[in-house]
Structure formats: structure tokens, C-alpha cells
Amino acid sequence: MRLVGSKEALIVTNLTADRLREWTGRRGLIAPDVAARGKGTQARFSWRTLLVLRIAATLRDCLHVELEAYKTALATLQQHLVGQPFHALSGMVLVIGAAAAPVLRRPADVRVDLGEPSFVVALQPHLDAISSALHLIEPMTQLPLFPTVAVR
């Protein structure tokens, strides 16, 4: 898994250096994949953690959500993304409810409880930004299947 340093993370997430340090260090909202080991070293981040950071920035900047209230949800999302391939998240949305753990769904499968506050976040803009910034190569899709001519 490719990890990027704080400088690249700033570009991908559009966070300031102070906010990145605050969220991943002082407040511990989102854990870096590899923590900085003292002065002059950088924390390291996977694309999965960058995705969580971008989602957190969207919740805070666009929806004015106090992230401390969603600290557990962000940690749960980060754990849920472990082992998920990048291309599997294409077209998915994230549903974050006040009482339930965050879930990844296809848009057609989203069921929102209107009695509970919820956020539905499209992942594609974040995935596109991460892919572009980190120069990720789009995974090759499966070749079309062809009929068997003979079996020996």
C-alpha cells in the first residue's frame, strides 16, 4: 500500500497544515496510518485515510458539522475501509447517521430514517480527486468472457 506524507496529504485534502496536524494529532479525530515520530518527521497516510479526511473536511466546511460528535463514526469508517479496493468504492455513497455506524451503499440502496439526522456523501468526487492527485492508475476491468472451443 502506498503511503503519502503530510505535504501530499495537504494537496489531496485541501486542509491547512495546522488543521491536518490538529485532526490527526492533537484532537485525534482521524488516525494517520503512520504517526509522525517527533519534530521534523511527517505522518504518513493511505488513500483510505485521505478519503476519510476529505469526507471530514466536507462535513465541517460545507455542512458546518462539529466533527468531535462524529469521532467514533470517522474511526469506524476508517476501519471499515481497510481491505476495500479503491475501484470497489466507485459510485458508492456514505450514509452517516447519528445513532448508527456509517455504511457504504449504492445510491439505489440508500434507506434513510427520516426520524434521525443523517448525511449522505457521494464518494466519487473524493475518489476522483485522490486518484488525480496521487496518479493512481484505473484498475483494468475484466476482459469479456469468450466461449470455449475445445477442452482437452
Salt bridges, closest charged atoms under 4 A:
GLU8 OE2 - ARG2 NH2 3.53
ASP18 OD1 - ARG21 NH2 2.49
GLU22 OE2 - ARG27 NH1 2.97
ASP61 OD1 - ARG19 NH1 3.14
ASP61 OD1 - ARG60 NH1 3.39
GLU66 OE2 - ARG27 NH2 3.29
GLU68 OE1 - ARG27 NH2 3.44
